[in-house]
Amino acid sequence: MGVSGTAKIKLTSLDELLGNGEGEQRGQDSGERIVRLPLDQMHDFRGHPFRVCDDARMAETVESIREHGVLMPGIVRPDRGGGYELIAGHRRRHASRLAGLSDMPVIIKELTDDESTVLMVDSNIQREDLLPSERARAYRMKYDALKRMGVAAGSRSDEVLAKEAGESRNTIQRYIRLTYLEEGLLKLVDENRLPKVTAAELSYLKKTEQRYLLMIMERYRVTPSGSQAARMKQLSREGGLDRFAMESLLVQEDESRVSLRAGRIRDYFPREYTGKQIEETVYMLLEAWKSENAHKF
């Protein structure tokens, strides 16, 4: 979201901002001003969902700031507790620090919490490097803000959000569902190890059920399919989804799957053997067996 009404924005020195005439200044230009504000007077917007990474893009931003300065001001609002809350410009602030600067240009705006949320999301949501979890949390924050602010008669908050984001309503709803996932499952989505559509179905499971699911996925190295996720969602609604039901559904015996029970394997080894020693011995024996039966491969 850009800054509207540039004619209302007046360049102001930091002394004017912090000293005399502040009330008059705000009254004249509706609370919007551009100043150079010390970096240590700005703190993060509450719940800011976007990463600020020291990656190649950040290195490019730092070099640009060293050469040209910060070309686009950040956006802040006064904080009742002191200082200013940074609405847009978190990466620019970080890059300014890395570039050795002590301040950066910002636009000071008088904004409500919900207005700040919408502006913060709109300022970042078009970034191409966003993780699914970042996009999900941002859409959820803006969706909740739009609901509180009220939307046009006959419209839904997700419809308005979808139109402004250039996404389908189903896509928006799916992203918002991801915010109901346990962190471990959401991390799998970020790592492209769990499809978003499947994850959205799993988000309907209770938190305890999701934790059981994550444990089973890690233990057996399985990933639910879309149909399995839908089945678990149904069982959860019916009150019939527990750890054993999940294992029965996900760890299905078939011709392509091999399942070795740790308790049974341990019976063949001395009690003092560690799990690592048992694993290494099993692989060694399998290699010997494979060599003896090389003509079968």
N, C-alpha and C positions, 0 to 999 in steps of 0.2 A: 504494500500500500504506500503510495507516494505521499509527499507533503503537499497539501492543498493550500491555495491562497498564498503564493509566494510574495505577493505585495504586502502581506501582513507580517512577514518575517523581517526582523530588523537585526542587523549585526550589532552585538553588544559586547563590551569588554567584560572580563571576569570581575573587575572591580565594581562595575555597574551592577553585575549580577548579584554579588554578595554584599554590596554596600547600599548607599542611599538611592532612592528613586526606584527601588525594585517594584513596589506596589503600583506606582504610576506606569512603569514600563509594561507590566503584565496587563494592566487595564487597557493600554493603547493597542496592544497587538494580540489580544485574546489568548494570552498565556503562551505564545509561541515565539521563541527567540533562538538565534544561533550564537553560541559562545564556544570558547576553548575551555573545556572543563578538565581539571586534573583527573587522571585515570583512577587515583585512589579514592575519589569521591563517588565513583560509580560502582554499584554492586549489581549482581545478576538479578534478572527478573525471576520471581518465584516460580519454580516448576519449569524453568527453561529446559526444553527437551532436546536441544540440538547440541551435538558435540562441537568442541573447539579443539582441533587436532594439529599437532606440529608435523604436517605432511608437506608434500611438494607444493601444493596450492598455497599453504600458509607461507612457505619460503618465498614464493613469488609475490605474495601480498606484502611481506616484509620489505623486499627489495623495492617494490613500487612505492611504498610509503617513504622509504629512505630517500628515494629520488624525487618524488612528487608530493609527498605528504598525503594526508587522508583527504581524498577528493570528495567523498560522499559522507556528510555528517551522520553520526549515529543519532538515535532518538532516545531521550530520557524523560522521566517525569520526576518531580520532587517527591521525596519520601518523607512522610511525617516523622519517621524516626531519625532523620538526618541523612544528608547526602542525596543521591539520586539513584533511581532504579533504571537500569539499562534495558530498554525495550527492544531496540534493534542496533546491532553494531558490535556484538560480542567478539566476532573474529577480528574486526578492525581494532578493537581495544587491545586484544591479545597481540596482534601484529605490531601495534604501536609500541607496546612494552618491549617486544623483541627488537624493535628498531631503535630503542633507546630514548623514545619520547616520554614525556611526563604528562602530556595532555593530548586531547584530540577535539576536533569540532563536533558539537552535538546540537540538535534541536531540542529545546525544552518545551514539552507539551503538557497541558493539563488533561489527564485522561483518567477515566474510571478503570477499575480492575478489568472489566470485560472488554472495554475498548482497547486497553493495553494488550490483552491476550490476543484479540483479533489482529491487531497491528503486528505483534511479535510473530505470529504464525504466518501472516501474509508476507512478511519481510524475508522469510526463510524457506517457505514450503516449495519453491521452485528450484531449489538446489538439487543437482543431479546426483550428489554423493550421499543422499540421506539413506540411512538404514530403515528397514521396515518398522522397527520399533520407534524410531524418531518420528517418522511420518504418522504412525498410529497415535502416538501420544499428542502430537500437534493437532491432528484432526479431532481427537477427543476433547482437547482443551477448547478449540474453537467451537466445536459443536455445543459443548456445555455453555460457553459464553453466549452464543447466538440464542440458545433457548432462554437464558436469563434476560437477554436484551429484548427478546420478542422479535418475531419475524412477520412479514406481511401476511395479511389474512389469506387463508387458503394455502399457505406454503408450509413446508416442513423444514426444520433446521438442517436435516441431512440433504434436502433438495437444494437449499440455498448454498450449503457448503460444497456440494458436488458441482454446481454451476460455476461457482467462483474458483474452484480448484481445477476445473476442466476434467473431472472424473465422473464416472457413472455413480448413481446413488448406491448400487450394490457394492461397488468398490469402496466407497466411503464407509459403508456399514461394516464391510469385512475388516478394514483397517481398524475401525473403532473396537471391534470385537477382540482384536489382538491385545488390547490394553487390559483385558480380563485374564490373560495368561499368566501363569507363574513365570518368574524371571528365567528359570532354566529352559522352559519351552520357548519363550520369546527369543532367547539367545540362539536357539536352534534355527528359528526363522531368519534371524539376522545372518546366520552362517550358511543359509541356503540348504540346510539339512532337513527342514520341515516346510512343506509348501504352505503358502499363506491360506489357501482355501481349506486345507486340512486343519491347519492351526485354528482357523476361525470356528470350525466345528468343535474342536477340543476346548475352546474357551468357555463353552457352556458347562463343562464339568466343574464340580465343586473343587475347591482348592486342595482338599485332602486327596481327591481322586486324581487331580493333576500331578500331585507329588508322587503318588503311587505309579502313575503312568511314566513319569520321568525316570523313576528307579528301574522299572521294567525295561524301558527303552535302553538304558545304559547297561543293564545287566545282560540282556540278551542281544544287544546291538540290533534292535528292530526299530522300524519307523512305521507308524500306522498309515494305512492307505486311507483314501477318502471314504470308502465304504465302511472301513473299520471305525473311523472317527465318528461317522454318522450313527453306527450301531452303539458305540459307547455313549454317545449323547442321548440316545433313546433309553438305554439301560439306566443311565443316571437319572433321567426324569422319572423312571418307573421305580427307582430305589433299589435296583438290582445290580449295581456296578460296584464291585469290590476288587481287591487285588487279584483274587483267584479268577474272577470273571475276565479281568483284563488279560491275565496270562493265558487263559484258555483261548481268548479271541486272537491275541497277537502272536503267541508262540505256538503255532500250529505245526503238528508233525506232518511232514511230507517227504517225498523222495529226495528233495534237494536240500533239506535242512538236517544238520547234525547237531544233536544236543547231548552234551556230556555232563553228567551230574558230578559236582565237585566232591560230594561225600563218598560216592562210589569209587571215584578215581583214587582218593586218598587211602582207601583200604589196601592199595597195592604198594604203598610207600611207607618207609619208616616214619614214626610219629614226629621225629624232630625235623623232617624235611619241611622247608618253607614252600609257599605257593610257587615262588619263582623257580626253586629247584625242581619241583614236580613238573612245571611247565617245560623247562629246558630238557628234562629227561624224556618226557613224552615226545617232544619234537625229535630228539636224538633217535629214539626207538623207531619213530615213523620214518625217518630218513634211512635207517638201516633196512627197514622193511621194504621201502621203495626201491632201494638198490638191489635187494634180492629179487624183486619182482619187476625189474625194469622192462622185461619183455612184454609185460601186460599194458604198458603205458604208450 
